[in-house]
Amino acid sequence: MKLARKLIFALVLLAFAVIAGLETVEARRELSRAAQDMRHDHRLLGHTLGGSFVRAWELEGEEQALTLLAQANRFQEQVRLSWLWLDSAEAAGLSPEQRAILLAGKDLSFVDDRRVPGLLRSFTPVEIGPRRGTIEITEPLTEQRLHVRQTVVGTAVAIGALTLTFLLVAMAMGQRLVGRPVNQLVGLARRIGQGDLEARVYLPQKDELATLADAMNQMAGALASARAQVAQETAARLATLEHLRHADRLSTVGKLASGVAHELGTPLNVVLGRAKMISSGEAEGDETRECARIIGEQAQHMTDIIRYLLDFARRRAPQRAPENLVELVERTLQLLQPMAARRDIVLACEASGPLNLEVDAGKIRHALTNLVVNGLQAMKRPGTLRVRLGRARALPPTEFGGPEAEWVRMDVMDEGEGISPELLPRVFEPFFTTKDVGEGTGLGLSVSYGLIRDHGGWISASSEPGRGSCFSIFLPPEGRDAQEAET
């Protein structure tokens, strides 16, 4: 409505200015025309009386001629006639220019506001003998000015009434044609801004506002389609990402299977041997109870191994819970111990104390397992693979942003062949791998990076060819959740 009000007031002021200007010009023109008509009448009267005045002066003398002017004044209420010698003191009121005009025998007429406001004075030169005089005709412009003033007042009243009528009509039309449609468009924009992309506005008029409404309706429809497409694509990408993560998890489980089977062999042999001792009667009394206790411990040990493997392989929704990272690392390394043993590699966990965080243990175990398995495959000769935990100050990468802060750092350091500098920036790309055919899919590091990113952290890589590589996991410490870490 503000726009409509501004347009209305602008149009009203413009109309008022135009009408007032035209009426002012017309009033001045009428006043000028009236003064011109009066000058013309004065000129005719002056020349008519001038001839009679000269004859009366020549035949009957000065007194009779002046009596003629006095008699003419009795028949005129507004117009006054008088005689003036141009060389007398009474003519001192005329300027030298005006006197020169009269001495040249030309008529003179002007408005004099000095004696009486709005007094029209006209002079008709008359030559009597050697002297020159003039018949002065004066007439006040009071009636003309009063008429003009009445005309101006009437015009002002008419302009006011016309302006008021125009204002009321313009307000009604402005509200209907501008104010109401604009309010509807503003409401549509607000609803779209709030996410209601099903909102529509249809305007009956055929103007620019209706075109704008159609464009906004099309925009809302396009946004709704784009949002649905984005939601569909996002769901598809999340599903694909989860499938990739699960495929990588199953690939890692396949690599662990033989090691787990070997790990289960020892407790199974113990259980079998103790069971034979009990069944054959070789164990009696307290020894039977001891065999039963050992069988229970070994069964629990095998159950734990199988549970770790199943937890690692199954899909489940993200679930954060307080977790001691040191214990989580130790359990993960224990699960990977058979694979390391076959390569004569020692797995070591180095930590100064417990590190408690709220994390999804399955995701952290998955990411750590990928890094450790990559390290084991990179080591072609016996050695030690270390996992070091602690706190460190670090500057987040460019895509994260933010200032330098304290982070929980987990380093996986191997003694493998290392990665060349030209390949190091690509290690987190999906399906990129430096392993031999059949040893990797190229998803492990990419999936691990995504899992750590879900926790508000990141993974960095450093390597020295011939001396090994180090992959560092950075997680936000307690008191700072994932969203805060990303921002």
Helices and strands as residue ranges (DSSP letters): H 2-60, H 62-74, E 80-85, G 89-93, H 96-103, E 108-112, E 119-128, E 131-140, H 142-174, I 175-179, H 180-193, H 208-280, H 286-313, E 321-324, H 325-342, E 345-351, E 356-359, H 361-378, E 383-394, E 405-413, G 424-426, H 444-454, E 458-464, E 468-475, H 482-486
